[in-house]
Amino acid sequence: MKICHVTSAHDSDDFRIFYSECCSLASQGDDVYLVAHGESREEKGVHVIGAGVKPDSRKERMTTFAKKVVEKALSLDCELYHLHDPELMQFIPKIAKKGKKVVFDSHEDYKYLMLAKEWIPKPLRGIVSAIYTAFEHHVCKYLDGYIACYHWTEERVKKWVPNIKLVFNYPEWKPVDYEKSRTEDKKYFCYAGGIADQWMHENVIKAVSAVPDASYLLAGSLSDEYGKALTELDEWKAVDYLGRVKYTELPTLMYSKSIAGMCLLDYIPQCMGHIGNLSNTKLFEYMVNGLPVICTDFDLWKGVVEEHKCGICVNPHDIKAISDAITWMINNPDEAAEMGKRANEAVRTEYNWENTSKGLFEVYNYIKNKYKETSK
């Protein structure tokens, strides 16, 4: 099929959209396009169509820019459109009425995500969440398929869209060179990604600062008020900040230098409190790179970490518990290294893209078979 993935919010090299989904579909022989902000290019068999500069204004991105992206996508006259952002849901009926097949890819459970969005005033968050849920129900009747990241999203939506599958953000497995010696004098504990308060960076920095010789190797954007507040902490001296780092450079610049990966997500609504989720890229990205993890004691994450003995789970609000985990990793380097090896092995056998991508292909094959029948 001629397929077009569409995003108004994500980068054109987004791990889930480009590397996992688009490249996988292209490798199977589909004619794959991706419309996103930025410039056009051809890469790994995918036709990336640039939609220009993404506006800084969230309102403008969700209205005029979203419309621009969809119009550019429709001009390609593809058979199937795969949408990746909640602001694009408003265009699902329009695309479907043109005789196109439509898939929605829910990277988060937006019903619950909106209960924690800081840009939505607290008194309105419940109302906005309820409005979104009603709108989601309405547009789902136009969908031919749905990709979910969370079990509870699947449970809610499958009543409306039977062709729904869970597709987790698992990485592609790769071997790790464990013989490569670490020459760094500092004892690094790393984090790469969005630097937001839900990742409990203040607590991590304070915990790292309390351990002699430990350093927090941090990569990401510090452009907002939260980032500025972190740099003003007295304990910021324990941080080695790298700025924004390309995904492909992380193994060399961070993971090969670090003792463990820090994955201390707060008990946010989209994790259903202490339940957690298995679609967070950070946990499994550390694991595939052979790093033990110090992570939140979510039920789902504890299941992974304790079964494979590949890290330490703690309450992200307990700074002493975080410090104790860091100290244990430093004082037990051989055992920490074995944890890292077991983490990589767990990804090889279970938590890898090859396994979870079966859900993506099942959704697409259902649509392709249905498309063939209606085309006869």
N, C-alpha and C positions, 0 to 999 in steps of 0.2 A: 504493500500500500504506500501511497504518498502521504506521509505523516508530518504534522507540524506541531512541535512543542512551543508553547507560548508563555512568556513570563514578563511582567512589568516591574517586578521587584528584585529578582535575582540577577546575578552576573551571568554572562554567557558561558563561563567556565565553572558554574556551580557544580559541586561534586555529584549530587544526586541527579540533577537534571541532565547535565552534559555527559560527564564521564560514565555514570552508571546507566542511565536510561537511554539517552540518545545514541551513545556509542554502541550499546548492546543491541539496540534495534537495527542500527546501520550494519552491524556485523552479521545480522541475520538476513540481510538482503533488502530491507525496507529502504525507501527513498525518504530520508529523514531531514527535516528542516527545524531550525530553532530560531525563533524571533525573540530578541532580547535587546536591552539597551547597549549602546556601544557600536563598534564597527563590524562590518561583515567580514567573514573569512571562511575558508574551507579547512576542516580539521577532522582527522580520523573518520572520513566518510560522511561527515555531517555538514550540511550547508547552514552556516550561521548567518542570519540576516540581521544586521544592525539596525536598531530603531532610533539611533541618535542618543543624545545626552538625557539621562534620567533626571527629572527635576528634583531639587532639594526639598520642595514642599510636598509633604505627605498627601495633602488634599489634591494637589495637581497630579501627582503620580497616580492616585487612585481614580481620577476622573479623566482628564484630557489625555494624559499619557497612556493610560490603560486602553482608551478608545483608539489611540494612534497605533498601539501595538497590535490590537485585534484587527484593525483595518489592513495593516501591512500583512498580517498573517493570512487573512481572507483573500488578499490579492494573489496569493500563491496557488489558490484553488486546489487545496489538498483534499484528500478523502476523509482524513481523521484529524481532529484537533485535540491536543492534550494540554489542558490549562493547569497552571501551577500556583495561582495566587487568588486569595479570596475576593479581591476587587474585580477579578475577571469573571466571577460567577454571574454577574449581571448580564453578560453577553452570551451565556449558554443558550437561552431560547433563540436568540437571533441566529447563532451559528447552526443550531439544530434545524431551524426552519428553512435553511438553505440546502437541506438535504445532506448535511455533513454529519459524520459520527463524532461524538464528543466524549472525552474522558476528563474527569477532574482528579487531580492529584493533591490530596490534603496533607501537606508537609507537617502540619500541626493539627490539633483538634481546636479549631477556632472558637467553638462554643465556650470552651474553658479558657483558652488563651486570652479572650477579651475580658475575662474577670481579673486579669493581672496587668493589663496594658496601662502604663503610666499616663499615656496621652489621652486616655478616656477618664474623665472625672469619676471618682469612686462611686458617688451616688447613682451614676448612670450606667455603670458596668453591667449590672444584672439586666437592665433593660436592653442594652445593646446586645448582650449575649442572647437574650430571648428573641429579639428581632432577627438576629442572624440565623438562629435555629429555624425560625418560621420561613425565612427566605431560602435557606438551604433546602428545606423540605419541598418548597415550591419548584425550585430549579432542577432538583434531582430527577423529576419525572421526564426531563428532556435528555438525560444522560444515557449513554450506551455502556459506560463503564466507570468504575471508581477505584482509585488507588488510595489505601489508608495506611497510616503509620502506627495507629494505636488500636488495641483490641476494642476499646469502648466506642471508638468512631465506627469501626466495622459493625458492631452490634446495633448502633443507632441507625446507620445508613442502609444496611442490607434490607431493611423493610421497604425501602424506596428504590434501591438499585441492586437487584439480585447479582449482577455481574460485578462483584466487589472482591478485592483481595488485599491482604496485608503484604506490604513490601517495605521491609525495614532498611535503614541506612547502613547496612553492613558493607565493609570495604572489600575490595578484591584481595585475596590472600597473596602474600609474598614472603619468601624466605628472608631471614635476617642474619647478617654476618655478626655472630656473637664474639668472634675472635678479635674483632676490631677493638683496640684498647682505647679507653677514655683517658685523654691526656689533660683534661681540665683540672685545675687545682680546686675549683669550687664544686660543691655538692649540689647539682642542679635538680630542681623539681619543676616540671614545665607545664605550661598551659598555652594553647594557641586557639584563637577564635574570638567570638564576641566578648568584649570586656564590659559586662553588664552586672548589675548588683545581684541578679539571680544566681550568678556563679560564685558568690561569696568571696570575692577577691580580697576584701578587707580582712576577713578572718584568716584567709590563707597567708596573706602577707604578714600578719601578726604572728601566726604560728611558725612560719619559716624564720622570721626574725628572732624567735625565741630559741632557735636551735643553732649552736655554734657551727660555722662553716657552711651552713645551708644557704642556698640562694634560689629565688623564684625566677625562672627563665620564662619571660612573658612576651607573647606576640599578639598583636591585634591593634585596634584603633582606640586611642585615648582622647578622642576629639570632643566628647560630651562632658557635662558637668560631673558625672560620676568618675570618669577618667581623671579629670583635674583634681577631684577630691582625693583620689588614691595617691597621686603624686605628691600631695601635701602631707601625707602621713609621715610621722617620724620614722616609721619602720620601712618606708620606701627604699631606704638604703640597702635593704636585703633583696631588691629587685634588679635583675638585669633585663632591661626592656629593649626588644629588638624592633619595635614598630610593626608594621604590617609585613607579613612574610608570605610569599606564594606557597600554595599547597604543596607543590612539587619540591620545594626547598626545605620543608619542615624536617624530613628525616636527617638531612645533613646538619642543618643549623640548630636543631633542637633535640630531636629524639635520640640521636647517637651520643649526645653529650649528657643526657639526663639519667638520673637514678630511677625516677618514677614519674608518671603523668598524674596531674591533679585534676580531678573531675568531681568537684563539690557543688553540685546543683542544689538549690534550695527546694523545699517541699512546695513547689508551685502548683497552681490549679491543674495545668495540663498534665501533671504527673500524678494527679489524684492523691495528693498528700504523700504518704509514705509508699505508695505502690510503685511509682516510677514508670519508665517506659523503655522499650528496646530499640527505639529509633534515634537515639542520640548518637551522633557520629563520633563525638569526642571519646567516649569510653572505648569503642571498638577500634578507633584509629590508634590510640595508645597501644592497645593489645596487639594489633597486627604488626606494629613496629617493635614488638618484643619488650615493651615496658610494663612493669607491674603498675597497678593503679592504686591511688588513694582516692576513694570515691564515696559518694553519699550512700548511706545504708538503706536505700530503697529496697523493697521486697524483691523486685525483679533483678536489680543489679546484684544484690546479695546472693541470689540464686546462681548467677553466672560466676561471680568471684569466688564464692565458697566451694562450688562444685569443682572448679578448675584450679583452685588454690593459687590465684594469680593477683592478689592484692589485699588491701585492708579497707573495710567499710567503716565509716564513722558518721556521727551526726555533724553536719556542716556548720552548726552553731556552736559546737564544742571546740574551742580553740586549743585547749589542752589535749584533747583526743587527736586533733590533727597534728599537733607538735609531737605527740608520742608516736604516731604512725611514721612521721618523717624521721624521727630519731631511730626507730627500729630499722627502717630501710638503710640508714647510714651505718648502723652498728652491725648489720647482718647482710653484708654485700653479696655473699655467695647465695644465700637463700633468696634475696631479692632478685638476683639474676635468674635463678631457677623459676621464680614466679613469672618473670618476663618471658621465658621460654615456653612455659605452660600457657601463657596468654596468647602467644603467637600460634601455638598448636590448637587452642580452642577455636581461633578464627579459621584455621585450616580445615578443621573437621565440621564446624557447625555455623559459626557466625560470619559467613562470607557472602559476597554478592551473588555468586553462582547459585547458592541455595535459595536466597530470598527472591532472586529475579524470576524464579519460576512463576510467582504470582503475577508479575508484569506480563509475561508471555501468555499466561492463561487468560487474562483479561483481553489482550489483543487478539488471541486466536479465536475466542468466543465471538468477538466483533467481526473478524475476517470471515469466519464461517457464515455468520448471519448476513454479512454484506454480499457474499457469493450467492446465497440463496435468494436474496431480494433482487440481485442483478440478472438472474436467469430470465 
